[in-house]
Amino acid sequence: MPESRTDKLRKLIQDVAGKPAPADEDESLFESGLLDSFALPDLVSAIEQAFAIKVPDADLNPRKFDSIARIEAYLDSK
């Protein structure tokens, strides 16, 4: 069975954070302390590679990548 996009995102977050991604897709990755602003470029770079997209600099905003649900919504908009 192919890996779902959500599972792929969880793995990317875990790789960048070095800790498991939250089970709750709406949990803030930044407020929970899982990621910080220094990890954002690494996360975005991993998302770009995994999903073959380019995230413009204008979109490098922690709010857009604050939770798995928000990242899913962002990817849906691409």
Stockholm file with secondary structure:
# STOCKHOLM 1.0

chainA/1-78         MPESRTDKLRKLIQDVAGKPAPADEDESLFESGLLDSFALPDLVSAIEQAFAIKVPDADLNPRKFDSIARIEAYLDSK
#=GR chainA/1-78 SS CCCCHHHHHHHHHHHHHSSCCCSSTTSCTTTTSSCCTTTHHHHHHHHHHHHTCCCCGGGCCGGGGSSHHHHHHHHHHC
#=GC SS_cons        CCCCHHHHHHHHHHHHHSSCCCSSTTSCTTTTSSCCTTTHHHHHHHHHHHHTCCCCGGGCCGGGGSSHHHHHHHHHHC
//
